[in-house]
Each structure stands twice: as structure tokens, then as C-alpha cells.
Amino acid sequence: MLITTMRVRLVLSAALAAPALLVAGCSAGVPGTPAPQAGGTPVPPGQAPAPQGPTPESPADDCSVTVQGPGRISMTGSGRVSTRNGASSVSCGTGPLVGITTIGDDGVSFSAADGAATTVAEGATTPVGQYQISVLESGAGAARIRIVPQG
């Protein structure tokens, strides 16, 4: 009788301990999951390093402009675009508007705030008013342009 009682206790102890060991073994060491700390708060996995900032070819205050035809213009960066009667203008940062007067296979013509007209050839970078403007692609009435304000 004593042996049977001890066997029952031993079997019960093993039965109760097995799930705890199984759960502990399954919850630890899973790659990519947070590891619990004391108190149950998960520790996030290591984070990727933050970008080091803009590259010299892409200043933080530049604007990218895409013109896809008369009045169809879009921009990324801090600036604004305006289209009136089919004529488009852009500004980058807090600078003045610059008009986009023509787009051709030879480049893009701009009209600065002071009225000076400048044509920037495809692949070239030229000062226009308070900006450095690069024409990345140009032709068939469409263009990709990068504008960088000059301090």
C-alpha cells in the first residue's frame, strides 16, 4: 500500500511537471521572437541601424518633380506645384515658384521668378533663380526633374 501511494504521487508529480517543461522548452529560443524578461515584458529583437542621412547626390531639402504632360505634375519633397491654364510652376522648400515653360527632347525650359528664362538639357544641372535644377529625363512632353534650393 505504501509503495502504491508513492507510485501514484510520483506519477502525478511527473504528469504535472511534464507540461511545464514542455512549455518552457517551446517558448525559449525561437529565432525572431521577443524573449520574455522577468515580469513578463518582451524584449524586442535588435533593430536595424538608422540611415546615416541623405547622400551628397540627394540633399534632404531637394524635390523630385515628374511632369507627364500639360497640367499633369507631381512632386515629392517639401514644396508645391501649381497649374493654371495648362502652365505649371514648382517651388521647393520655401523658395519662389519657377515656371516650366516647355519640355522637349533637348531639355526643359524654366522661367525664374525674376523672369529670366533658362533651358536645362537632359542629364545637366543648371542654376535657375534660387535653385539648382537637374533634368533627369526629358522628351515627348514629359520630364523628371530634381530641384535643390540654394542657401
C-alpha positions as CSV (number, residue, x, y, z in Angstrom):
1,M,0.0,0.0,0.0
2,L,2.8,2.4,0.8
3,I,4.5,1.6,-2.5
4,T,1.3,2.2,-4.4
5,T,0.8,5.6,-2.7
6,M,4.4,6.6,-3.5
7,R,4.0,5.4,-7.1
8,V,0.8,7.4,-7.5
9,R,2.5,10.5,-6.1
10,L,5.5,10.0,-8.4
11,V,3.3,9.5,-11.4
12,L,1.2,12.6,-10.5
13,S,4.3,14.7,-10.0
14,A,5.8,13.6,-13.3
15,A,2.4,14.3,-15.1
16,L,2.2,17.8,-13.6
17,A,5.8,18.7,-14.3
18,A,5.9,17.4,-17.9
19,P,3.7,20.2,-19.4
20,A,5.6,22.9,-17.6
21,L,8.9,21.5,-19.0
22,L,7.4,21.2,-22.4
23,V,6.0,24.8,-22.4
24,A,9.3,26.2,-21.2
25,G,11.2,24.3,-23.8
26,C,8.9,25.5,-26.6
27,S,8.8,29.2,-25.7
28,A,12.5,29.8,-25.5
29,G,15.0,30.2,-28.3
30,V,12.6,30.8,-31.2
31,P,14.5,33.0,-33.6
32,G,13.0,36.4,-34.4
33,T,10.6,36.4,-31.4
34,P,10.9,38.6,-28.4
35,A,12.4,36.9,-25.3
36,P,10.5,37.4,-22.1
37,Q,12.2,39.2,-19.2
38,A,11.4,39.0,-15.5
39,G,8.0,40.4,-15.1
40,G,6.7,39.1,-18.5
41,T,7.8,42.2,-20.6
42,P,9.1,41.1,-24.0
43,V,12.4,42.4,-25.2
44,P,12.2,43.5,-28.9
45,P,14.7,41.9,-31.3
46,G,17.7,44.1,-32.3
47,Q,16.7,46.9,-34.6
48,A,18.4,47.8,-37.9
49,P,20.7,50.8,-37.7
50,A,19.1,54.1,-38.7
51,P,20.0,55.6,-42.1
52,Q,23.0,57.9,-42.0
53,G,21.2,60.7,-43.7
54,P,21.0,61.9,-47.2
55,T,23.8,61.1,-49.7
56,P,25.5,64.0,-51.4
57,E,23.6,63.3,-54.5
58,S,20.2,63.7,-52.7
59,P,20.1,66.6,-50.2
60,A,17.4,66.4,-47.5
61,D,15.7,69.5,-48.9
62,D,15.5,68.6,-52.5
63,C,12.3,68.0,-54.5
64,S,11.6,65.5,-57.3
65,V,9.2,66.6,-59.9
66,T,7.5,64.4,-62.5
67,V,5.7,66.1,-65.4
68,Q,3.6,63.7,-67.6
69,G,2.0,66.3,-69.9
70,P,0.3,69.7,-69.7
71,G,-1.2,70.2,-66.2
72,R,-0.1,66.7,-65.0
73,I,2.6,67.3,-62.5
74,S,3.5,65.6,-59.2
75,M,6.2,66.3,-56.6
76,T,7.9,64.6,-53.7
77,G,9.7,66.7,-51.1
78,S,8.7,69.9,-49.3
79,G,7.4,72.2,-52.0
80,R,4.4,73.0,-54.0
81,V,3.2,72.7,-57.6
82,S,0.7,74.9,-59.4
83,T,-1.0,74.6,-62.7
84,R,-3.0,77.5,-64.2
85,N,-4.4,77.4,-67.7
86,G,-2.1,74.5,-68.6
87,A,1.1,76.3,-67.3
88,S,2.9,74.5,-64.5
89,S,5.1,76.1,-61.8
90,V,7.0,74.4,-59.0
91,S,8.8,75.6,-55.8
92,C,11.0,73.6,-53.5
93,G,11.3,74.3,-49.7
94,T,10.2,77.9,-49.1
95,G,11.7,79.2,-52.4
96,P,9.8,81.1,-55.1
97,L,7.8,79.4,-57.9
98,V,9.7,78.6,-61.1
99,G,7.6,78.2,-64.3
100,I,8.1,75.1,-66.5
101,T,7.6,76.7,-69.9
102,T,8.5,73.9,-72.4
103,I,9.5,70.3,-72.3
104,G,11.3,68.8,-75.3
105,D,13.8,66.2,-76.4
106,D,16.6,68.8,-75.9
107,G,15.6,69.6,-72.2
108,V,13.3,71.6,-70.1
109,S,12.9,75.4,-70.2
110,F,12.2,77.3,-67.0
111,S,11.1,80.8,-66.2
112,A,12.5,82.1,-62.8
113,A,10.7,84.4,-60.5
114,D,12.7,87.4,-61.9
115,G,11.6,86.5,-65.5
116,A,14.9,85.0,-66.6
117,A,14.4,82.0,-68.9
118,T,16.8,79.1,-68.7
119,T,16.9,75.8,-70.6
120,V,18.4,72.8,-68.8
121,A,19.5,69.9,-71.1
122,E,18.7,66.3,-70.2
123,G,21.4,65.0,-67.9
124,A,22.6,68.5,-66.9
125,T,22.3,70.6,-63.8
126,T,22.0,74.4,-64.1
127,P,21.2,77.2,-61.7
128,V,17.7,78.6,-62.2
129,G,16.8,81.5,-59.9
130,Q,17.3,80.3,-56.3
131,Y,17.6,76.6,-57.3
132,Q,20.0,74.1,-58.9
133,I,17.8,72.2,-61.3
134,S,18.7,68.8,-62.8
135,V,16.8,67.3,-65.7
136,L,17.0,63.6,-65.3
137,E,14.8,62.7,-68.3
138,S,13.1,64.8,-70.9
139,G,11.1,64.2,-74.1
140,A,7.7,63.9,-75.6
141,G,6.2,66.4,-73.3
142,A,7.2,64.6,-70.1
143,A,10.2,65.1,-67.7
144,R,11.7,64.0,-64.4
145,I,13.4,66.9,-62.6
146,R,15.3,67.4,-59.4
147,I,15.3,70.8,-57.7
148,V,17.7,71.8,-54.9
149,P,17.3,75.1,-53.1
150,Q,20.5,77.2,-52.9
151,G,21.1,78.7,-49.5
